[in-house]
Amino acid sequence: MVSWSTIQSTLLFLGPLLLPKILQSYRSLRLSIQRSSARTPTPLPSRTSYALTLLFLSGLVAFASTLPLFQPENIFRLTQSRLQTPNGVVFSRLAALRDLTATDEALRRALDEGGMGARLLYAKLGPRVLTECPFASAGDGDAAAAFLLYALPGVVLPHLLHIAVLGVATSPLLSAATGDSSRYRTLATAAALLLGVAEVAYLVAYDQGPNLRSKHVSEIDFVHWKLAVVRGLLIALLDGLLGWALFLHSTNRFALLPPSESAQLVQRLAEHARALELGLSRARGLGIVKNAVSRDARLRAKGEQYWVREEEAPEVLEAMRGVLRRVDVGRLGHEAEGVVAGVVGGFEQVQVQQQGDGT
């Protein structure tokens, strides 16, 4: 058991690192909830549906792996025997339930050679390690370390396959429509990697003392079978959470992760491009209307009458007088003379250069 002092020291060490992340996640989640009320749901993209199907199949396989049908038989639980029960009694009870196989005989030899140590390894690593490990036997002095090394690839392989599935499900090939698939990929891969590391660390640091002192089969901690169930359930849960997040994000219902700066920039550029395109289309339509009006004498006359009538309106005349009062005519004339002088001076310099080249 983990002592309270260990938990306190761990919290004191990790608290300053985790607290800002927790607060940032809370703020982003609250902001996403506020924005979700103004969102308009969109249809699920077809490529994202493929990713959700892959995650569903992965979660289904992981959940099915927790069923007893896909787990090795536990002879101690099947025969209701303690770890201290002699092998002859255990296998006699097993023979009364079903016929013994060659694998049962190999397991019996391993348990005979290793004694209580082999039984503890059976509860920790399962029967396959005791019967199939090619470089160690149950009677060796370093059998525990050798069997653990032999069991680790089988422990790590489901997690590696799961990480590969998550990588494919969040790849741009299947979930590019979400816009932030790479961010979900990073988070999901980190969570899956954490599951694998936690399982390996638990196996390496597991204390077999309680199993050694157990007096009843219900007190035995069969770690191999327990981890298989926990692993399958956690993988299925992670797949379900990722699929739920991708579904909400891709259908514009909710964003569990705030959009990245690049995604926000792309979104703003797209909005500005749409606004410019709309303004350009309206300007083109207005040009077509003005062209049609100028070509028709009756419409052109009505347009001229309209503008004459508008210019004679009292508020328009007052606005024009106000503009003229604010305009400094002398300054404008001076600036115009400067512009004209600059242009004329430029022409004169060009003429002088041409005359010089001709001579």
Secondary structure, DSSP 8 states (H G I E B T S, - for coil): ---HHHHHHHHHHHHHHHHHHHHHHHHHHHHHHHHHTT-------HHHHHHHHHHHHHHHHHHHTTSGGGS---HHHHTT--TTS-HHHHHHHHHHHS---HHHHHHHHHHHHHHHHHHHHHHHH-HHHHHH-SS--TTSTTHHHHHHHHHHHHHHHHHHHHHHHHHHHTSHHHHGGGS-HHHHHHHHHHHHHHHHHHHHHHHHT---HHHHT--SGGG---HHHHHHHHHHHHHHHHHHHHHHHHHHHHTTS--SS---HHHHHHHHHHHHHHHHHHHHHHHHHHHHHHHHHHH-HHHHHHHHHHHHHHHTSHHHHHHHHHHHHHS-HHHHHHHHHHHHHHHHHHHHHHHHHHHHHH-
